[in-house]
Amino acid sequence: MKIRTALTLKNTGVTATVFLLCMAMIYLVSDHTRSKTFYHDLKSEAVTKAHLFLQNQVDARTMQSIYLNNKKFINEVEVAIYTTDFRMLYHDAIQNDIIKENREMIDRILREKEIEFYVDKYQSIGMLYSFDGKDYIVTAAAYDGYGYDNLFELRDTLLVLFVIGLSLLFVSGYILARASLKPIRDIVREAETITAHHIDRRLPVKNGKDELGELSTTFNALLERLEASFNSQKMFVSNVSHEMRTPLAALIAELDLALQKERTGEQYRKAMQNALQDAGRMNKLIDGLLNLAKADYQKEQIKMQEIRLDELLLDVREFILRAHPDYHIELLFEQEDADDDNLITVQGNLYLLNIAFSNLIENNCKYSADKSSFIQISFWDKWTIVRLSDDGIGMSETDKQNLFTLFYRGDQENKVTGHGIGMALAQKIIHLHQGNITVHSEYGKGTTFVIELPHI
């Protein structure tokens, strides 16, 4: 079922229920008013007849004759008069006797002075009437034909109005729902045109302050993120294909050259060493790509623990020196007198932070003549701060602007081996830990990386 149809039916149903309750209330109030009015008329008619009879202004035969003649044309009131000891003095039509008075009813009237009740469809009253110092019991009964005719006419009118009103309400509700949901239909039609090949399209936002405007704006923001992700993925795949093609081509060429003719053992050993180097470069590239994929996880998807940065950096230093004994890495704790270990303890993933700091330290060592990295640990406010410096060749402005771009190698790509993954990976990891990384460098005067991580 379409939303506009569901909204129309629900709105019509709710309004119809309220409408029906109001009409039922009108009908019941009208019936109550009719009943009270007719009881008042009964009392007036009963008092008039009792007064005429008890004053002897009209004899009983004449009153009965009038009653019987009027009854042929109108709903005449049937009146009876009794003494308090239940002796009948007058009755309009004893042969009909609508009320059928009994001693119990007479006693009740004496107690309550006046009663109102129904006998089938007839409204009836009984009352204590005083005349010339004596009490009499007067009863009266009649059918309110005129009142019921008006009531039934009101009922029929209300039913007709209900049917007409319900029909108009359904039609108007459908039109309003259709008009209200038209912007959604426009959004749906526009959304259907957005594909992977046309992800640059956006939904129209006519009024950014209403709910549909907020929905379109939110959806457009989602499309912005998806477009950026798709473009990044395309660039990633393109760059990976390019980067992996080079070592693969070198490996294939080296092996193909070795098989073209018979060679000496030394020549074969040399070819195998070259192939091994190419395979090693490819292995490093694959490791970097895998680590890059892990760094793209959300913070909630990776295991976090409390890590002391001084201990982590010591472990990283030891690991790098085992692989590169010619590197020189020096650590300096600027605020050694700090008693609170929490100031240099962060919440993080040990594996990823190891990779980030390893890449940064190796970058210092690779691009400095003395292959050294100078590391300082300090803290300020809510941050633990790590500075990694070298006295190397530094960077140009272009290199600094593109330093964290994936697969960017810079001006020194021919002098130092690499794949352009390390710096982009380090930045992703630092940002994943809610930290900041900046670089300060001047061409020919060295480079300093500043990392800020929130301590616990």
N, C-alpha and C positions, 0 to 999 in steps of 0.2 A: 504494500500500500504506500502510495506517495505521501510525503510529509504533509503537503498541502491538504490532501484528503483527510488524513488523520487529524490534523489541526482543526479542520472544518467540522468534522464529526464530534471531536471532543468539545470544541467551543459550543457547537449547537446543542450537544447533550447537556452540558453544564447549564447553559442559559435556559434551555427548555425545562430543566428540572426546577430552576428558580422561578421561571415563568409559571409553571404548573402549580408550584406551592403558593405563589401569590394569588392565582386565580381560585385555588381551593380555599384560601383564606377569605377572599372576597365572597365566595359562595357561602361559606359557613357563617361569616359575619352577617350576611344578608338574611340567611335563614334564622339566625338568632334574633335579629331585629324584627323580622316578620312575626316570629313567635311571641315576642314580648309585646309587640303592638296589638296582636290579636287577643292576647290575654287581657290587655287593657280594655279592648272593645267588648269582650265577653263580660267583664265586670260591669262596664257601663250599662250594657243591655240588661243584665241580670238585675241591677239596682233599679233601673227604670221600670221593668215589669213588676218587680216586687212592690215598688212604691205605688204603682197604679192599682195593683190588686189589693194591697192592704188598706188603701184609702177608699176602697170601694168605688173608685172612679170608673172602672171598667169591670164588668162581671166576668167570671171565669169562662163562660161559654163563648163570649165575644172574643176574649183573648186567644182561646184555643182555635176559634174559627180563623182569626187573623193569621195565627201561626201556620195552620194547615194550608191556607190559601197562598201565603208567601213562600212556603216551602216548595211549591211547584215551580217557582221561578228563581229563587235565590236560596243561598245556604242560610236559612233562618236559624236563630239561636233557640235551642230547647231549654226552657227554664222550669225549675221545680222549686216549691217553697214548702219547708217542713218546720214544725215546732221543734224545740230542743229535745222533746221526748220522743222524737221520730214519728210524729203524726203528720201525714201529708195534707197540706192545705190546698196546694194547687200544683198542676203538672200540665205542661203544654201538650204532651203526647204520651200518655201513660202506656199506650199500646206499643210505642217504639222503645221508650225508656233507654236512652243511650247510656247514661251513667250507671243505672241500676244501683241506686243508693242502698246502703245497708247500715245497720247499727254501728258497726265498726267505723265506717266512714264518717257518720254523724259525730261520734265521740272524738275522732281525730280533728274534725273541723272545730269542735268546741275547744279542744286543747290549743290548736295552732291559729285559730281565728280565720285563717285563709290558706287554702292549698291550691296548687296548680298541678295538673296531671294530664296524661293522654289516655284515651280509650280508643284503641286501634288508631285510625287516622284522625279522630276527633280530639280537639283540644278542649279541656274541661277545667272548671274551677268550682270550688266550694268555699263559701264564706259565711261568717256570722254577721247577720244584719239586724240592727236595732231599729224598732219603730214604735213610737209612743211608749217608750220605757220597757218594751218587751223584746226579747231576742228571738230571732228566727234563723233557720238554716236555709240558705239560698244556693242552689247549684245551677250551673249553666254549661252547655256543650254545643259545639258547632264545628263544621269543617271549613277551614279557611281556603275556599276554592280560589278566590281572587288572588290571595297572597301566594298560593302555590303556583298558580298560572304565571304570575310575575317571576317567581323563583325559577320555574322551569324555562321560561323564556330567557332569563339571565344565564342559566346554565348552558343553553344552546348557543347563546351569543358568545359566551366565553370559550366554548369548544371551537366554534368557527374562528374566533380570533386566534386561538392557540394554533390551529392548523395553518392559517394564513401567516401568522407571525413566525411559526417554525419554518415554513417554506422560505419566507423572505430572509430569515436569519441564516438559513443554510446557504442560499444563493449569495447573500452579501458576505458571509464568512468565507466562502470559497473564493470570491473575487478578491477580498482583502488578503487572504492567505497566499493566493497566487501572486498578488502584487508585492507582498512582503518577501516572498521567497524568490522573486525574480533575480535579485542580486546573486543568490546562491546558484541559480541556474547559469547565470553569466560566468560565475567563478568556475563551475563544473565544465562548461564548454571551453573556457580558456585553459583550465588545467589539463583537459584532454589533448590539447595541442602541445603540451610540454613533454618532450621526449629526451632521450639521451643526446640526440643530435640537435635539439633546440632547447637546451637547458638554460639558455640565457634569457628566455621569456619569463615574464613576471605577471602575477595576477593584478587586475585593476583594483585600485583603492580609491573609492569615491568619497568615503567619509571615514577618516582614520580614528574617529572618536567612538563610533558605534561598534557593536560586537562583530559584525561582518568585516568592518574595516580592520579590527584587531586580528581577526582570523586571517585575512589576506596578508596583512603585514607580517604576522608570524610565519605564514607559509612561504612568503617571499624571502624571509630571513633564512628559513630552512633551505630554500632553493639556492640562496647565496652560498651557504655552507656546502651543499652538495656539489655546486658548480666548482667551488674551490677544491673540494676533495677529488672530483673527477679530473680536473685539470692537473692537480698534483699527481694523481695516479697515472695519467697519460705521460706526464713529464718523467715520472719515476720509471715507468716501463721503458720509455724511450732511452733514458739515460742508462738504465741497467743493461738494456740490450747493447748499447754502444760500448759501455765499460767492459762487459763480459766478452764482447766480440774480439777485443784487442788481445787479451791473454790467451784466448782460445785459438785465435789465428796464429799467434806466435808459437803456441804449443804444437799445433798441427804442422806448421811450416818446419819447425825444428825436427819433428819426428819424420816428416816426409823427406827432408833433406838427408837425414841419417840413413834412410832406406834406399836411396837412389843408387848407391854403389857400395862396394865393399870398403870398409874402413878399418883402421887399426883400433886396438883396444883403447888407446888413449883418446882417439877421436870419438869412439862410442861413449866413453866415460864423459867426455866434454858435452856431447849432445844430450846425454841423460841429465847432467847437471843443469844445463840450460832449460830442459823440459821441466825439471824439478822446480827450478826457480819460477817458471811460468805457472806451474800448478800451485806453488805457494802463494803467488800473487792472487790467483783466482780464489784460493781458500780464504785469504784475508778479505777479499771483496765480498765473498758469500757470508763470512762471519759478520762483517760490517752491516750488510743488508739485513741479516737476521736480527742483530741488535737494534737496528733502526726500526724494524717492525715491532719489537718489544717496547721500544720507547713510545710508540704510538698508542699503547694501551691507555685506558682511563686509569686514574689513580685508584679507583675502587677495585680494579681488576688485578692489581699486583700486591704482593705481600710487603707490608711496611713494618719496620721495627725501629727501635731506638739505636742510633749509631753515633759513636764518638768520632768526630771528624779527624782528630789528631791520630787516633789508632788506625783509622781507615787509610789516611795518607801515608803513615809509616808502612802499612802492608803494601800499598800501591808502589811506594818507593822501592821496597825490597823486591817485589815482583819484576819491576822494570829493570833494576840493576842486574838481576839474574839473567835477563834476556839480553841486556846491553851493558856489559861491564864498563864500557868506555864512557857511559853517561855519568854526569855529576849532578846529584839532586840534593839540595840543602833545605831543611825545614827550620823555621823560626817561629816560636810561640811568643807573640808580642806581649801578652798579658799573663805571664806565668804565675803571678801572685793571685790570680782569680781562684777563689775557693769553690765556686759553684761549677761542677762539671756540666750542668745542664746548659750552660752558656755556649758550649761547643758540641752539644749533642743535638742531633736532628732526627726527625722521623722520616725514614727513607728506605729504599730498597738497596741492599748491600751490593748486589750484582751490578745494577745499573750505575750506581754512583762510582763503583770501581772503574767501570768502562769510561765514564765521563772524565774523571780525573786522570786516568791513564792516557786518554787521548790528548788532554790539555798539556800534561807534563811532557809527553813524547813530542808534541808540537813545539814546545819550548826548546827541547834538546836538539831536534832535527834542524831547526832553523837558526841555531847559534853556532858560532865557530868553535867554541869550547865545549859544545854539547852539554850545556848546563841548564838547570831550572832552579830558580830560587823561590821557595814557597813560604808565605807568611800567613799565620792564622790569628785572627783577632775577633772581637765581637763588639757590637754596638746596638743598643736598644733591643729589638726583638730578633736581630740578625746575627748569624755567625758568618764572618767574612774571610774568604780565602783569596789571596793574591798570588798569582803564578807569573813570574817575570823571567825574561832572558835578555841577554845583551847581543842578540843576533841581528839579522839583516833588517828586521822591521817590516812594515807593510806600507804599500801605497794606499791612497784614498780609495781607489777602485777595489783593491783587495779587502780593505776594511768593510766596505759596503756589501761585498758579496761573500764575506768570510763564512757565514752560516748558511750559504746556499748549497744545496745538495749537489755533489759532484764538481763543485767549483775548485780549481786547482791553483789559480793565481799566477803571478809572474814567475815564480820559482819552480814551476811544475817539472821543468827539465832537470833541475838540480837535486830534487828530493823526491823519492818514490812515494806513492800514495794514490788514493782513489777519490779524494774529496768528500769522504763520508764522515770522518772523525769530528769535525767542528759542528756540522749539522746535527750529528748524533748527540754530542755533548750539550748543545743548546736544548734539544728536545728533552733530554733527561733532567736538566736543571729546571726547566719550565714545568715538567711533570711533578717536580718536588716543590712547586710553588715558589721557586727562587728566581733570581735574576743573574744574567751574565753579560758583562760588557768587556770591550777590548779597548785598550789604549796603546797606540803604536805610532811610531814616526819612522819613516824610511831611513834605514841605516843606523837607528838608535835603539833597537830592541822592541819587545812587545810585552805588555802586561795584561793578563786576564784577571778580572775581578768577579768573583762568584759570591752571591749573597743567598744564604739559605736560612729559613726561619728555625730558630732553635726551640726546644721544648720549654 
